[in-house]
Amino acid sequence: MLKIKLDLQNINGGHTKIIKPTRKVTNIQSYFMCLLLILSGDISLNPGPTKFPCGICSKAVRKNQRGILCDECQYWFHVKCIDLPVAEYNILSQTSDSWYCKSCTLPQFTNSFFDISLEEKSNAPSQSYLPSSPEETSDVNTVFSHLRNVRKLHPRNFITAYLNINSIRYKFDEIKEILTDKIVDLLFIAETKLDVSFNDSLFESEGYKLYRRDRNASGGGILSIISSDIPSSRKINLECETIENISHEVYINDRKWLIMGMYKPPSMTGNTFSESFSKNLDKITVKYDNYIVLGDLNFDMLISDKCQPLSDICDIFDLDQLVKEPTCFKKDCRPSLVDVILTNKKSSCFKTLNFPTGISDCHNFISTTVKGQLPQQQNEKIIYRSYKNFDIDNFNNDIAKIKIEIVDGVTTAEQKTNRMAEDKPEYLSAEALRNRLYHSLRDKGAVDTIKSQLRNKIVEELQQSYKGHLSVRDLKLPDEGSLLHRAANSLVADHLRSCQYDYSFSVFLPESRTAKDKIFPTEDILQLLGISPSSRLFKKMVSGKKDHATKGFLWQILCELSALHSNASNETGVQTDLIRVAAVSSLDERLNGVDDFYSSKKDEHFRTSSAAVEDRLMSFQRQLEERYRTDLKLELARMKDNEIARIKMEEKETSRRELEQLRREVCG
């Protein structure tokens, strides 16, 4: 292999390099000059000017591509870059009309609302004070440069972070930088100081899901922002009620992790925190083998006396604290380590960062990276129309196959939408639809026909199913031509019509062969019943009361009879039951009738009172017998217990004597 020694002293500071070419060099001098050009750093690997650069993409507009020239700025543009329709492009290519790009058609505005000339005095800073080199410019990306480097080195690993921001209301734009660039996968932000008046849309970022747990606008609160590409779920049942925290279940390398963000206010005592946090960890350890807790717990881990409650919990649950440097720098106070990252899998975490951002008042930004790659999301298949080989005839054929509703007099999609909204049909309930359908069919005369056909079909089915071939003719019906039969039918029809039983009324008329105009009026029915036209009942029935007339003849006559009967039974004095004395004409017979009525009532009362006394006596006798039986049972039970106790004592005494006798015999 040929070795070429190059002295690059004048180029990069006097260092000597040995360059080993990978292939055989035919012209050493040309190869040497190429190396010098590459090392200079300002030579393009593909040199050569672009003849007709596009004003949008800066790429060349070639002969085999559709391009158009602006008549004002004389720049070429790709038709695809400016979204120019092909039909319009074809029309312009066949005419001599002028065409202007968007930059030339829009007016030119300055960067200020006021036209400040160089001769006028201004309070704006001079250009000499602005930085002149890239090293002097303040780039916001340098704030999260450490985190960016970690993401570049480990693009597939899970990165979680935490920041106590002390009100996120006007600081989210600075946080949104790391979300837009997909630097972190899960971010917890504490002390958000939000309430329900702040909408979620103010803090949402594309590609991330937002979860909040607010306290109030004066203090506290925590939110989490997690990448939507990661399979995860929030576990509200594992969140503590007294401590502000949010928990997420995440799958990393087919292992289930619980990542929790937490904030403990300084006002909470150590005992309260220990009790609540221990119960929370007990629930977590039952379901998860891997978990991480990030949070501002307000325990200074640099001073053992101040962090004793948290240290005890770490010892009990075998937790490691990953942050080692101070994280809180309050004015006129000693730096403290209050923002912690606790985990039971220290070996699975690496690249733990702790750096200031200037976003929070005094807290640093802390983060850690979890070993193991996240599950790769499947690429979504997108179907789109390629215009590279566009054929307008095929396109029109595809459009013709789509069923598009045409509305007369509508030219635009917006007008069509408005017209469809105006013509939106009225939605009816099931009951309203049934009533409307019935009335529509009834007005057309189809209801009676349908019902007649249905009844005939039912009768035929019954005749076929019945062994004796049941027929309607076998039923003994009254003479349809008789006056009483027609009156009875009229009463039933009047009642059904008055009560608005439309279905029953429509069924009854064809079956009874009664026409609507043949229904007897009220006067005819009253005369048929033998009620005199001069009587009070006849006049009331004919005139009718407003509250009963709408119910029909049957309802009205029942109400009148009921009222008449109640008035007759409530009269006192010499007036008696009208039914009993209606046929009596002379006064003596009336008095005799009163005496008979009184004697019958007296006998009835005596019988009733006697029966009542006998019933009370029988009831009292039953009570006495029941009480006697109860007392007898109690006495028998007591005697039984006494007898058993006496027998036990006698047996016990007999046994004692026998044992004493045996003892004496053994001793003697």
BAKE-894261 format. One record per residue (C-alpha): residue number from 1; x, y, z. Coordinates in Angstrom, 1 decimal, always signed. Layout:
! residues N
  num       x       y       z
  NUM       X       Y       Z
...
This chain:
! residues 668
  num       x       y       z
    1    +0.0    +0.0    +0.0
    2    +1.4    +3.4    -1.0
    3    +2.0    +5.8    +1.9
    4    +2.0    +9.6    +1.3
    5    +3.5   +11.9    +3.9
    6    +1.9   +15.3    +3.8
    7    +3.3   +18.3    +5.6
    8    +0.2   +20.4    +6.5
    9    +2.0   +22.9    +8.7
   10    +0.6   +26.0    +6.9
   11    -2.9   +24.6    +6.9
   12    -3.7   +23.3   +10.4
   13    -1.0   +24.3   +12.8
   14    +2.1   +22.3   +11.9
   15    +0.8   +18.8   +12.5
   16    +2.0   +15.9   +10.3
   17    -0.4   +13.2    +9.2
   18    +0.2   +10.0    +7.3
   19    -2.6    +9.3    +4.8
   20    -3.1    +5.7    +3.6
   21    -5.1    +5.6    +0.4
   22    -7.5    +2.6    +0.1
   23    -6.9    +2.2    -3.6
   24    -4.1    +2.6    -6.0
   25    -3.3    +6.2    -6.9
   26    -2.3    +6.8   -10.5
   27    -1.6   +10.5   -10.3
   28    -0.1   +11.4    -6.9
   29    +0.0   +15.2    -7.6
   30    -3.8   +15.3    -8.5
   31    -4.7   +13.2    -5.5
   32    -2.6   +15.4    -3.3
   33    -4.4   +18.5    -4.5
   34    -7.8   +16.9    -4.0
   35    -6.9   +16.1    -0.4
   36    -5.9   +19.7    +0.2
   37    -9.2   +21.0    -1.2
   38   -11.2   +18.6    +1.0
   39    -9.2   +19.6    +4.1
   40    -9.8   +23.3    +3.5
   41   -13.5   +22.8    +4.5
   42   -15.1   +25.3    +2.1
   43   -15.3   +23.2    -1.0
   44   -18.5   +21.5    -2.0
   45   -18.3   +17.8    -2.8
   46   -20.6   +18.4    -5.8
   47   -19.4   +21.7    -7.1
   48   -21.0   +23.6   -10.0
   49   -23.6   +26.4   -10.2
   50   -27.3   +25.7   -10.6
   51   -28.4   +27.2   -13.9
   52   -32.1   +27.7   -13.1
   53   -32.6   +27.4    -9.4
   54   -36.2   +27.1    -8.0
   55   -37.3   +30.1    -6.0
   56   -38.8   +27.7    -3.3
   57   -36.6   +24.6    -3.1
   58   -33.4   +26.1    -4.7
   59   -33.0   +23.0    -6.8
   60   -32.6   +23.2   -10.6
   61   -35.6   +23.4   -12.8
   62   -34.8   +21.0   -15.6
   63   -36.1   +20.7   -19.1
   64   -38.1   +17.5   -18.4
   65   -39.8   +19.2   -15.4
   66   -42.8   +21.5   -15.3
   67   -41.5   +25.0   -14.5
   68   -42.7   +28.6   -14.8
   69   -40.9   +31.9   -14.9
   70   -41.9   +34.9   -12.8
   71   -42.1   +38.0   -15.1
   72   -41.1   +40.3   -12.3
   73   -38.2   +38.7   -10.4
   74   -37.1   +36.4   -13.2
   75   -37.0   +33.4   -11.0
   76   -38.0   +29.9   -12.1
   77   -40.4   +27.8    -9.9
   78   -41.4   +24.2    -9.9
   79   -45.1   +23.7   -10.5
   80   -45.2   +21.2    -7.7
   81   -43.5   +23.7    -5.3
   82   -46.0   +26.5    -5.8
   83   -49.1   +24.1    -6.0
   84   -50.0   +25.3    -9.5
   85   -52.8   +23.2   -11.0
   86   -51.8   +21.3   -14.1
   87   -54.8   +22.6   -16.1
   88   -53.8   +26.2   -15.3
   89   -50.2   +25.5   -16.2
   90   -51.2   +24.1   -19.6
   91   -53.3   +27.3   -20.2
   92   -50.4   +29.6   -19.3
   93   -48.0   +27.6   -21.5
   94   -50.2   +28.2   -24.5
   95   -50.7   +31.9   -24.0
   96   -48.5   +35.0   -23.7
   97   -50.0   +36.1   -20.4
   98   -47.8   +37.3   -17.6
   99   -47.4   +35.4   -14.4
  100   -46.0   +36.7   -11.0
  101   -45.0   +34.7    -8.0
  102   -46.4   +35.3    -4.5
  103   -43.4   +37.4    -3.4
  104   -43.9   +39.8    -6.2
  105   -47.7   +40.1    -5.9
  106   -47.7   +40.8    -2.2
  107   -46.7   +44.2    -0.9
  108   -43.3   +44.6    +0.7
  109   -43.5   +45.4    +4.4
  110   -40.8   +46.4    +6.8
  111   -40.0   +44.7   +10.1
  112   -41.3   +47.6   +12.1
  113   -44.6   +49.4   +12.4
  114   -42.7   +52.7   +12.0
  115   -40.3   +53.8    +9.3
  116   -37.2   +54.7   +11.2
  117   -34.6   +56.3    +9.0
  118   -30.9   +56.3    +9.7
  119   -30.8   +60.0   +10.2
  120   -33.5   +60.0   +12.9
  121   -32.6   +59.4   +16.5
  122   -33.9   +56.2   +18.1
  123   -33.7   +54.5   +21.4
  124   -33.0   +51.2   +19.8
  125   -29.7   +49.6   +20.6
  126   -26.9   +50.1   +18.2
  127   -25.8   +47.3   +15.9
  128   -22.3   +47.5   +17.4
  129   -23.6   +46.0   +20.6
  130   -25.0   +42.9   +18.9
  131   -22.8   +39.8   +18.8
  132   -20.9   +39.4   +15.7
  133   -19.8   +35.7   +15.8
  134   -21.7   +32.5   +16.3
  135   -19.8   +31.9   +19.5
  136   -21.2   +35.1   +20.9
  137   -24.9   +34.4   +20.1
  138   -27.1   +33.0   +22.8
  139   -28.8   +29.9   +21.4
  140   -31.6   +28.5   +23.5
  141   -30.6   +25.0   +22.4
  142   -27.5   +25.2   +24.6
  143   -29.8   +25.1   +27.7
  144   -30.7   +21.4   +27.0
  145   -27.4   +20.6   +25.2
  146   -26.6   +17.8   +27.7
  147   -30.0   +16.2   +27.2
  148   -29.7   +16.5   +23.5
  149   -26.4   +14.7   +23.5
  150   -27.9   +11.9   +25.5
  151   -30.8   +11.6   +23.0
  152   -28.4   +11.5   +20.1
  153   -26.3    +8.7   +21.7
  154   -29.3    +6.7   +22.8
  155   -32.2    +7.5   +20.4
  156   -34.2    +4.3   +21.3
  157   -33.9    +4.5   +25.1
  158   -36.6    +5.9   +27.5
  159   -35.7    +9.3   +29.0
  160   -37.8   +10.7   +31.8
  161   -37.3   +14.1   +33.4
  162   -38.7   +16.4   +36.2
  163   -38.8   +20.1   +36.9
  164   -40.3   +22.3   +39.6
  165   -41.2   +25.2   +37.5
  166   -43.0   +27.5   +40.0
  167   -45.9   +28.4   +37.7
  168   -46.1   +27.2   +34.1
  169   -48.4   +29.9   +32.9
  170   -45.9   +32.0   +30.9
  171   -43.0   +29.5   +30.7
  172   -44.4   +26.6   +28.6
  173   -42.9   +28.0   +25.3
  174   -39.4   +27.4   +26.8
  175   -40.4   +23.9   +27.8
  176   -42.0   +23.2   +24.4
  177   -38.5   +23.2   +22.8
  178   -37.6   +19.8   +24.2
  179   -41.0   +18.4   +23.3
  180   -40.9   +19.6   +19.7
  181   -37.5   +17.9   +19.2
  182   -38.7   +14.7   +20.9
  183   -35.8   +14.9   +23.4
  184   -37.7   +13.4   +26.4
  185   -40.4   +10.7   +26.5
  186   -42.0   +11.6   +29.8
  187   -41.8   +14.9   +31.6
  188   -43.2   +15.9   +35.0
  189   -43.7   +19.5   +35.9
  190   -44.5   +20.4   +39.5
  191   -45.9   +23.6   +41.1
  192   -47.9   +24.4   +37.9
  193   -50.2   +26.7   +39.8
  194   -53.2   +26.1   +37.5
  195   -56.9   +25.7   +37.9
  196   -59.9   +24.8   +35.7
  197   -59.8   +28.2   +34.1
  198   -56.7   +27.2   +32.1
  199   -57.5   +25.0   +29.1
  200   -55.5   +21.9   +28.3
  201   -54.9   +23.3   +24.8
  202   -52.5   +25.9   +26.2
  203   -50.1   +23.3   +27.3
  204   -50.5   +20.6   +24.6
  205   -47.7   +19.7   +22.2
  206   -48.0   +17.6   +19.0
  207   -47.1   +14.0   +19.5
  208   -47.6   +14.1   +23.3
  209   -50.5   +13.4   +25.7
  210   -51.2   +15.8   +28.7
  211   -52.3   +14.7   +32.1
  212   -53.0   +17.2   +34.9
  213   -53.6   +17.2   +38.7
  214   -54.3   +20.8   +39.7
  215   -54.6   +22.2   +43.2
  216   -55.4   +25.8   +42.7
  217   -54.0   +28.9   +41.0
  218   -52.1   +30.0   +44.1
  219   -49.8   +27.0   +44.6
  220   -49.1   +23.3   +44.0
  221   -50.3   +21.1   +41.2
  222   -48.5   +18.7   +38.9
  223   -48.8   +17.7   +35.3
  224   -47.2   +15.0   +33.0
  225   -46.5   +15.1   +29.3
  226   -45.8   +11.7   +27.8
  227   -45.1   +10.7   +24.2
  228   -48.1    +9.4   +22.4
  229   -45.9    +6.9   +20.5
  230   -45.1    +5.0   +23.7
  231   -47.6    +2.3   +24.9
  232   -48.6    +3.7   +28.3
  233   -51.6    +4.2   +30.6
  234   -52.2    +6.4   +33.7
  235   -52.8    +4.5   +36.9
  236   -55.1    +6.7   +39.0
  237   -55.7    +3.9   +41.5
  238   -52.0    +4.0   +42.4
  239   -51.9    +7.8   +43.1
  240   -51.8    +9.0   +46.6
  241   -54.6   +11.2   +47.9
  242   -52.6   +13.4   +50.3
  243   -49.5   +13.8   +48.1
  244   -49.7   +15.4   +44.6
  245   -48.5   +12.7   +42.2
  246   -49.2   +11.2   +38.8
  247   -48.4    +7.6   +37.8
  248   -47.8    +6.1   +34.4
  249   -47.4    +2.4   +33.4
  250   -44.8    +2.1   +30.6
  251   -43.5    -1.0   +28.8
  252   -39.7    -0.8   +28.2
  253   -38.0    -3.8   +26.6
  254   -41.0    -6.0   +27.4
  255   -40.8    -5.1   +31.0
  256   -43.5    -3.2   +32.9
  257   -42.4    -0.1   +34.7
  258   -44.2    +2.4   +36.8
  259   -43.0    +6.0   +36.5
  260   -44.3    +8.4   +39.1
  261   -43.9   +12.2   +39.4
  262   -44.5   +13.6   +42.9
  263   -44.5   +16.9   +44.7
  264   -44.6   +17.3   +48.5
  265   -45.4   +20.8   +49.8
  266   -43.2   +22.2   +52.5
  267   -46.2   +22.4   +54.9
  268   -46.6   +18.7   +55.0
  269   -45.1   +17.0   +58.1
  270   -42.6   +14.2   +57.8
  271   -44.8   +11.7   +59.6
  272   -47.8   +12.4   +57.3
  273   -45.6   +12.0   +54.3
  274   -44.0    +8.8   +55.5
  275   -47.4    +7.2   +56.2
  276   -48.9    +8.2   +52.9
  277   -45.9    +7.4   +50.8
  278   -45.3    +4.0   +52.5
  279   -48.9    +3.0   +51.8
  280   -48.5    +4.1   +48.2
  281   -45.3    +2.1   +47.7
  282   -46.9    -1.0   +49.3
  283   -49.5    -0.9   +46.5
  284   -46.8    -0.4   +43.8
  285   -44.5    -3.2   +45.0
  286   -47.4    -5.7   +44.8
  287   -48.0    -5.1   +41.1
  288   -44.6    -3.8   +39.7
  289   -41.1    -5.1   +39.9
  290   -39.6    -2.0   +38.4
  291   -40.5    +1.6   +39.3
  292   -39.0    +5.1   +39.4
  293   -40.1    +8.1   +41.5
  294   -39.1   +11.6   +40.5
  295   -40.1   +14.6   +42.5
  296   -39.4   +17.6   +44.7
  297   -40.0   +16.1   +48.2
  298   -38.5   +19.0   +50.1
  299   -36.1   +16.8   +52.0
  300   -32.5   +18.0   +51.8
  301   -30.6   +14.8   +51.0
  302   -27.3   +16.5   +51.8
  303   -28.1   +16.8   +55.5
  304   -28.9   +13.5   +57.2
  305   -31.1   +15.1   +59.9
  306   -33.4   +16.8   +57.5
  307   -33.9   +13.8   +55.2
  308   -34.4   +11.1   +57.9
  309   -38.1   +10.3   +56.9
  310   -37.1    +9.8   +53.3
  311   -34.0    +7.9   +54.1
  312   -36.0    +5.5   +56.3
  313   -38.4    +4.8   +53.4
  314   -35.5    +4.2   +51.0
  315   -34.0    +1.7   +53.5
  316   -37.3    -0.1   +54.0
  317   -38.1    -0.4   +50.2
  318   -34.5    -0.8   +49.1
  319   -34.6    +2.4   +47.0
  320   -31.5    +4.2   +45.5
  321   -31.3    +8.0   +45.1
  322   -29.7    +8.8   +41.7
  323   -29.2   +12.5   +42.0
  324   -26.0   +13.4   +43.9
  325   -25.5   +17.1   +43.4
  326   -27.6   +20.1   +44.8
  327   -30.7   +20.9   +42.8
  328   -32.2   +23.9   +44.6
  329   -30.3   +27.2   +44.8
  330   -32.4   +29.7   +46.8
  331   -31.1   +33.3   +47.4
  332   -29.1   +33.7   +50.6
  333   -29.5   +30.0   +51.4
  334   -27.2   +27.0   +51.3
  335   -27.7   +24.9   +48.1
  336   -29.9   +21.8   +48.8
  337   -30.7   +18.5   +47.2
  338   -34.5   +18.3   +47.3
  339   -35.3   +17.1   +43.8
  340   -34.7   +13.3   +43.8
  341   -34.9   +10.3   +41.5
  342   -35.7    +7.1   +43.5
  343   -35.7    +3.6   +42.0
  344   -35.4    +0.0   +43.0
  345   -33.5    -0.8   +39.8
  346   -30.4    +1.3   +39.9
  347   -28.5    -0.9   +37.4
  348   -31.2    -0.2   +34.8
  349   -30.8    +3.6   +35.0
  350   -27.9    +5.6   +33.5
  351   -27.0    +9.1   +32.3
  352   -28.7   +10.9   +35.2
  353   -28.5   +14.6   +34.5
  354   -28.8   +17.6   +36.8
  355   -28.4   +21.1   +35.3
  356   -30.0   +24.6   +35.5
  357   -32.3   +25.9   +32.8
  358   -33.2   +29.4   +34.0
  359   -36.9   +28.5   +33.6
  360   -37.5   +27.8   +37.2
  361   -36.8   +30.2   +40.0
  362   -34.3   +28.1   +41.9
  363   -34.7   +24.4   +40.8
  364   -32.6   +22.4   +38.4
  365   -33.8   +20.1   +35.7
  366   -33.2   +16.4   +36.5
  367   -33.5   +13.4   +34.2
  368   -32.5    +9.8   +33.9
  369   -32.3    +7.3   +31.1
  370   -33.7    +3.7   +31.4
  371   -31.8    +0.8   +29.7
  372   -33.8    -1.1   +27.2
  373   -35.3    +0.0   +23.9
  374   -38.9    +1.1   +23.5
  375   -41.1    -0.9   +21.2
  376   -40.9    +0.4   +17.7
  377   -44.1    +1.8   +16.4
  378   -45.3    +0.3   +13.1
  379   -45.2    +2.6   +10.2
  380   -48.6    +3.9    +9.1
  381   -49.4    +3.1    +5.5
  382   -50.6    +6.2    +3.7
  383   -52.3    +6.0    +0.3
  384   -52.0    +9.0    -1.9
  385   -52.4   +10.0    -5.5
  386   -49.1   +10.4    -7.4
  387   -49.0   +13.1   -10.0
  388   -45.9   +11.9   -11.6
  389   -47.8    +9.9   -14.2
  390   -51.1   +11.8   -13.8
  391   -53.8   +11.0   -16.4
  392   -56.7   +13.4   -16.3
  393   -59.0   +10.9   -18.1
  394   -58.5    +8.2   -15.4
  395   -59.0   +10.8   -12.7
  396   -62.3   +11.9   -14.2
  397   -63.4    +8.2   -14.4
  398   -62.5    +7.8   -10.7
  399   -64.5   +10.9    -9.8
  400   -67.5    +9.7   -11.9
  401   -67.6    +6.4    -9.8
  402   -68.1    +8.3    -6.6
  403   -71.8    +8.9    -5.7
  404   -72.1   +12.6    -5.0
  405   -75.5   +14.0    -4.0
  406   -76.5   +16.9    -6.3
  407   -78.5   +19.7    -4.8
  408   -80.2   +22.1    -7.2
  409   -79.0   +25.6    -7.2
  410   -75.9   +24.9    -5.1
  411   -72.6   +25.7    -6.6
  412   -70.1   +25.4    -3.7
  413   -69.5   +22.9    -1.0
  414   -70.3   +25.5    +1.7
  415   -73.6   +26.3    +0.1
  416   -74.4   +22.6    -0.2
  417   -73.6   +22.1    +3.5
  418   -75.8   +25.0    +4.5
  419   -78.7   +23.8    +2.3
  420   -78.4   +20.3    +3.7
  421   -78.5   +21.8    +7.2
  422   -81.6   +23.8    +6.4
  423   -83.3   +20.8    +4.9
  424   -82.5   +18.5    +7.8
  425   -85.5   +16.4    +8.5
  426   -87.4   +16.6   +11.8
  427   -86.7   +13.6   +14.0
  428   -89.9   +12.0   +15.4
  429   -90.3    +9.7   +18.4
  430   -91.7    +6.2   +17.9
  431   -95.1    +7.3   +19.4
  432   -95.3   +10.4   +17.2
  433   -94.3    +8.4   +14.1
  434   -96.9    +5.7   +14.8
  435   -99.7    +8.3   +15.3
  436   -98.7   +10.2   +12.1
  437   -98.7    +6.9   +10.1
  438  -102.1    +5.8   +11.5
  439  -103.8    +9.2   +10.7
  440  -102.3    +9.2    +7.2
  441  -103.6    +5.7    +6.5
  442  -107.0    +6.5    +8.1
  443  -107.5    +9.6    +5.9
  444  -106.8    +7.6    +2.8
  445  -109.3    +4.9    +3.9
  446  -106.7    +2.1    +4.1
  447  -107.1    +1.4    +7.8
  448  -110.5    -0.3    +7.6
  449  -109.4    -2.3    +4.6
  450  -106.2    -3.5    +6.3
  451  -108.1    -4.4    +9.5
  452  -110.8    -6.3    +7.6
  453  -108.2    -8.3    +5.8
  454  -106.3    -9.0    +9.0
  455  -109.5   -10.1   +10.8
  456  -110.5   -12.5    +8.0
  457  -107.0   -14.0    +8.0
  458  -107.2   -14.5   +11.7
  459  -110.6   -16.2   +11.5
  460  -109.3   -18.5    +8.7
  461  -106.3   -19.5   +10.8
  462  -108.6   -20.2   +13.8
  463  -110.9   -22.3   +11.6
  464  -108.0   -24.4   +10.3
  465  -106.5   -24.8   +13.8
  466  -109.8   -25.7   +15.5
  467  -110.9   -29.3   +15.0
  468  -114.6   -28.6   +14.8
  469  -114.1   -26.0   +12.1
  470  -115.2   -23.0   +14.2
  471  -117.3   -20.5   +12.3
  472  -118.7   -17.1   +13.2
  473  -122.1   -18.3   +12.1
  474  -122.1   -20.9   +15.0
  475  -122.2   -18.1   +17.5
  476  -125.7   -17.1   +18.7
  477  -125.9   -13.4   +18.1
  478  -129.0   -11.3   +18.7
  479  -131.1   -10.1   +15.9
  480  -129.2    -7.4   +14.1
  481  -132.3    -5.7   +12.9
  482  -133.9    -5.3   +16.4
  483  -134.1    -1.8   +17.8
  484  -132.5    -2.8   +21.2
  485  -129.5    -4.3   +19.3
  486  -129.0    -1.2   +17.3
  487  -129.3    +1.0   +20.4
  488  -126.7    -1.1   +22.2
  489  -124.4    -0.8   +19.3
  490  -125.0    +2.9   +19.2
  491  -124.1    +3.2   +22.9
  492  -120.8    +1.3   +22.5
  493  -119.9    +3.2   +19.4
  494  -120.6    +6.6   +21.1
  495  -118.5    +5.6   +24.1
  496  -115.5    +4.5   +21.9
  497  -115.7    +7.7   +19.8
  498  -116.1   +10.0   +22.9
  499  -113.1    +8.3   +24.6
  500  -111.0    +8.6   +21.4
  501  -110.4    +4.9   +21.2
  502  -109.8    +5.3   +17.4
  503  -108.5    +1.8   +16.8
  504  -111.3    +0.0   +18.7
  505  -113.9    +2.3   +17.1
  506  -112.6    +1.6   +13.6
  507  -112.8    -2.2   +14.4
  508  -116.2    -2.1   +16.0
  509  -118.1    -0.3   +13.2
  510  -117.4    -2.9   +10.5
  511  -118.0    -5.8   +12.8
  512  -121.3    -4.5   +14.1
  513  -122.3    -3.2   +10.6
  514  -123.1    +0.2   +12.0
  515  -122.6    +3.3   +10.0
  516  -121.4    +6.5   +11.5
  517  -124.5    +8.4   +10.5
  518  -126.8    +5.6   +11.9
  519  -125.7    +6.0   +15.5
  520  -128.6    +6.9   +17.7
  521  -128.6   +10.4   +19.3
  522  -129.1   +10.9   +23.0
  523  -132.8   +11.9   +22.7
  524  -133.7    +8.7   +20.9
  525  -131.9    +6.5   +23.5
  526  -133.6    +8.3   +26.4
  527  -137.0    +7.8   +24.8
  528  -136.2    +4.1   +24.1
  529  -135.4    +3.7   +27.9
  530  -138.9    +5.2   +28.8
  531  -137.6    +8.4   +30.4
  532  -140.1   +11.2   +30.2
  533  -139.0   +14.3   +28.2
  534  -140.4   +16.4   +31.1
  535  -138.3   +14.7   +33.7
  536  -135.2   +16.3   +35.3
  537  -132.9   +13.4   +34.1
  538  -134.0   +13.8   +30.5
  539  -133.3   +17.5   +30.5
  540  -129.9   +17.1   +32.1
  541  -128.9   +14.4   +29.7
  542  -130.1   +16.4   +26.7
  543  -128.5   +19.7   +27.8
  544  -125.5   +17.9   +29.3
  545  -122.8   +19.3   +31.5
  546  -119.6   +20.5   +30.0
  547  -117.4   +18.3   +32.2
  548  -119.3   +15.1   +31.3
  549  -120.6   +15.8   +27.8
  550  -117.3   +15.0   +26.1
  551  -117.2   +11.5   +27.7
  552  -120.3   +10.3   +25.9
  553  -123.8    +9.1   +26.8
  554  -122.7    +6.1   +29.0
  555  -120.4    +8.2   +31.1
  556  -123.0   +11.0   +31.5
  557  -125.9    +8.7   +32.5
  558  -123.7    +6.9   +35.1
  559  -122.7   +10.1   +36.6
  560  -126.4   +11.3   +36.8
  561  -127.6    +8.0   +38.4
  562  -124.8    +8.1   +40.9
  563  -125.6   +11.6   +41.9
  564  -129.3   +10.9   +42.2
  565  -128.7    +7.8   +44.4
  566  -126.3    +9.6   +46.7
  567  -128.8   +12.5   +47.2
  568  -131.6   +10.1   +48.0
  569  -129.6    +8.0   +50.5
  570  -128.3   +11.1   +52.3
  571  -131.8   +12.7   +53.0
  572  -133.1   +12.5   +56.7
  573  -136.4   +13.0   +58.6
  574  -139.5   +11.5   +57.1
  575  -137.7   +10.9   +53.8
  576  -136.8    +7.3   +53.2
  577  -135.3    +5.2   +50.4
  578  -136.9    +6.2   +47.2
  579  -136.8    +2.7   +45.8
  580  -138.7    +1.3   +48.8
  581  -141.6    +3.9   +49.0
  582  -141.8    +5.0   +45.4
  583  -144.9    +2.9   +44.8
  584  -146.8    +3.9   +48.0
  585  -149.5    +6.4   +47.5
  586  -151.4    +7.0   +50.8
  587  -150.1    +8.5   +54.0
  588  -151.0    +5.5   +56.1
  589  -149.2    +3.2   +53.8
  590  -146.2    +5.5   +53.9
  591  -146.2    +5.5   +57.7
  592  -146.5    +1.7   +57.7
  593  -143.6    +1.5   +55.3
  594  -141.6    +3.7   +57.7
  595  -142.4    +1.5   +60.6
  596  -141.4    -1.6   +58.7
  597  -138.3    +0.0   +57.6
  598  -137.5    +1.1   +61.2
  599  -138.1    -2.3   +62.6
  600  -136.0    -4.0   +60.0
  601  -133.2    -1.6   +60.7
  602  -133.5    -2.1   +64.4
  603  -133.4    -5.9   +64.0
  604  -130.4    -5.5   +61.8
  605  -128.7    -3.3   +64.3
  606  -129.4    -5.7   +67.1
  607  -128.1    -8.6   +65.1
  608  -125.0    -6.6   +64.2
  609  -124.4    -5.5   +67.9
  610  -125.0    -9.0   +69.2
  611  -122.6   -10.4   +66.6
  612  -120.1    -7.8   +67.6
  613  -120.3    -8.7   +71.3
  614  -120.0   -12.4   +70.5
  615  -117.0   -11.7   +68.4
  616  -115.3    -9.8   +71.2
  617  -116.1   -12.6   +73.7
  618  -114.7   -15.2   +71.4
  619  -111.6   -13.1   +70.8
  620  -111.1   -12.6   +74.6
  621  -111.6   -16.3   +75.1
  622  -108.9   -17.1   +72.5
  623  -106.5   -14.7   +74.2
  624  -107.1   -16.4   +77.6
  625  -106.6   -19.8   +76.1
  626  -103.4   -18.7   +74.4
  627  -102.1   -17.1   +77.6
  628  -103.0   -20.3   +79.6
  629  -101.1   -22.5   +77.1
  630   -98.1   -20.2   +77.3
  631   -98.1   -20.3   +81.1
  632   -98.5   -24.1   +81.1
  633   -95.6   -24.5   +78.8
  634   -93.4   -22.3   +81.0
  635   -94.4   -24.2   +84.1
  636   -93.8   -27.6   +82.5
  637   -90.3   -26.4   +81.3
  638   -89.5   -25.2   +84.9
  639   -90.6   -28.4   +86.5
  640   -88.6   -30.4   +83.9
  641   -85.5   -28.4   +84.7
  642   -86.0   -28.8   +88.4
  643   -86.5   -32.5   +88.1
  644   -83.4   -32.9   +86.0
  645   -81.3   -30.9   +88.4
  646   -82.6   -33.0   +91.3
  647   -81.8   -36.2   +89.5
  648   -78.3   -35.0   +88.8
  649   -77.7   -34.1   +92.4
  650   -78.9   -37.5   +93.6
  651   -76.7   -39.3   +91.1
  652   -73.8   -37.1   +92.1
  653   -74.3   -37.9   +95.8
  654   -74.7   -41.6   +95.1
  655   -71.4   -41.6   +93.1
  656   -69.6   -39.8   +95.8
  657   -70.8   -42.3   +98.4
  658   -69.7   -45.2   +96.3
  659   -66.3   -43.7   +95.7
  660   -65.9   -43.1   +99.4
  661   -66.8   -46.7  +100.2
  662   -64.3   -47.9   +97.7
  663   -61.6   -45.7   +99.1
  664   -62.2   -47.0  +102.6
  665   -62.1   -50.6  +101.4
  666   -58.8   -50.0   +99.6
  667   -57.3   -48.2  +102.5
  668   -58.5   -50.9  +105.0
